Each structure stands twice: as structure tokens, then as C-alpha cells.
Amino acid sequence: DRAKQLSPSIILFDKIDSLVERKGVQSWKGSWTGMLESKLGQPSEGVTVIATVSDPTVLNDTFTGMFTHKVFFDYPNADEQAAIWEKYLGNNKDIDATELVLKNPKLSCRDITQICKRVRDFNLPQTQEVYLDVLETHQSLRNGENYEEMTKKYGDSVAEYKKIKHII
């Protein structure tokens, strides 16, 4: 209602997947999902609604359908990924960013920053081998897999994984 009063205006929902229910899941977010679907189903003159999401496949099709225009930003290309790796690795010349890109060329900037943060948070040695190993297990960690394997390999510091799992 306030956006309508101030029109023309823009409403931005950043990371809308944190507000609405995931596909196939029922939770307390159901009321938010229903309310947003109801409001977005009745477009207001002069109000533009924009929502961002990292993985649109987690949203139900009805909700995604509320947005007429969709823009997809693809993963960075190999050169862009290497530049991102170099930025977050800092002055560590012992690590070859090109080799990391070759290991997995389908990482977003967010994936790369989380891998670098995980290595620092767990106080792991910043070596090529460690980065390659964390990179290899990145996808399975996002799915909550290989936790036992990681605890065996890196010891007690991986117990912190449970505390930060919500950001992985």
C-alpha cells in the first residue's frame, strides 16, 4: 500500500527464497508465500516488484510465475573465475587459480568466496591441495553430505560446520 502511495516506486525482495516456502515443503513460511502470491497476483499501477534468488529451482512454479520478466546471470567464465579466485586468495602465490577453475568451472562468485571463507574459518592450511579438496567437496557439503568424512580428515575444527551450515 505504501509503495502505491509513493508510485512510481520499486519494491525489492533480496533473496526471496528466504521468505517463501521451498518447493515441496510446508512450513511457517506458508503464510508469507500465500500473502506474497496474493499481493503479486494483483499488480499495482506504478509499482515495480523485483525479487532476487540464487537458485530459482527451489521456488514453487506458481510463485515463480508471478514474475513476468526473469533475468538469469550465468556463472562467470573461466577468466572471470580465475580473477575472483585471485582476489579472494590474496597474496598467496602458492595457489594456482587456473587449476582451481579447471577443477570446477561452474562456480559462482558466492561459491568461491564461501570456499575461501571455509578454509579460513576452519583454520586449514592455505595450500593448493586443501583448496582442491574443499572445492571438490563443496557441492556435497551444500547438501549436508560427507560430514563424517570431513571430520575424519580435518579433525575437530570441522565441528564448526554445524554452526555455519545455514550459510553454506
NORSULQUI-V145591 format. One record per residue. RES is the residue in one small letter. NEAR is the number of other ideal C-beta (glycine too) atoms within 12 Angstrom. Layout:
# NORSULQUI-V145591
res:RES near:NEAR
res:RES near:NEAR
This chain:
# NORSULQUI-V145591
res:d near:12
res:r near:10
res:a near:21
res:k near:18
res:q near:12
res:l near:14
res:s near:16
res:p near:13
res:s near:18
res:i near:15
res:i near:24
res:l near:14
res:f near:25
res:d near:13
res:k near:18
res:i near:32
res:d near:27
res:s near:22
res:l near:27
res:v near:33
res:e near:26
res:r near:22
res:k near:20
res:g near:11
res:v near:15
res:q near:14
res:s near:15
res:w near:12
res:k near:23
res:g near:18
res:s near:15
res:w near:21
res:t near:29
res:g near:21
res:m near:17
res:l near:29
res:e near:27
res:s near:15
res:k near:22
res:l near:29
res:g near:17
res:q near:15
res:p near:18
res:s near:21
res:e near:12
res:g near:15
res:v near:22
res:t near:22
res:v near:26
res:i near:21
res:a near:30
res:t near:22
res:v near:27
res:s near:23
res:d near:19
res:p near:24
res:t near:14
res:v near:23
res:l near:33
res:n near:26
res:d near:14
res:t near:18
res:f near:32
res:t near:25
res:g near:15
res:m near:27
res:f near:25
res:t near:14
res:h near:12
res:k near:15
res:v near:12
res:f near:13
res:f near:14
res:d near:13
res:y near:20
res:p near:22
res:n near:14
res:a near:21
res:d near:14
res:e near:21
res:q near:32
res:a near:25
res:a near:19
res:i near:27
res:w near:37
res:e near:22
res:k near:18
res:y near:29
res:l near:30
res:g near:15
res:n near:10
res:n near:22
res:k near:11
res:d near:16
res:i near:30
res:d near:20
res:a near:32
res:t near:18
res:e near:21
res:l near:36
res:v near:29
res:l near:17
res:k near:29
res:n near:24
res:p near:23
res:k near:18
res:l near:35
res:s near:24
res:c near:21
res:r near:23
res:d near:31
res:i near:35
res:t near:23
res:q near:27
res:i near:40
res:c near:32
res:k near:22
res:r near:34
res:v near:35
res:r near:23
res:d near:22
res:f near:29
res:n near:16
res:l near:25
res:p near:18
res:q near:23
res:t near:16
res:q near:23
res:e near:20
res:v near:29
res:y near:34
res:l near:24
res:d near:26
res:v near:40
res:l near:33
res:e near:21
res:t near:30
res:h near:32
res:q near:21
res:s near:18
res:l near:31
res:r near:25
res:n near:12
res:g near:16
res:e near:16
res:n near:23
res:y near:22
res:e near:16
res:e near:16
res:m near:31
res:t near:18
res:k near:11
res:k near:20
res:y near:27
res:g near:14
res:d near:14
res:s near:22
res:v near:28
res:a near:17
res:e near:23
res:y near:29
res:k near:17
res:k near:13
res:i near:18
res:k near:19
res:h near:10
res:i near:19
res:i near:30
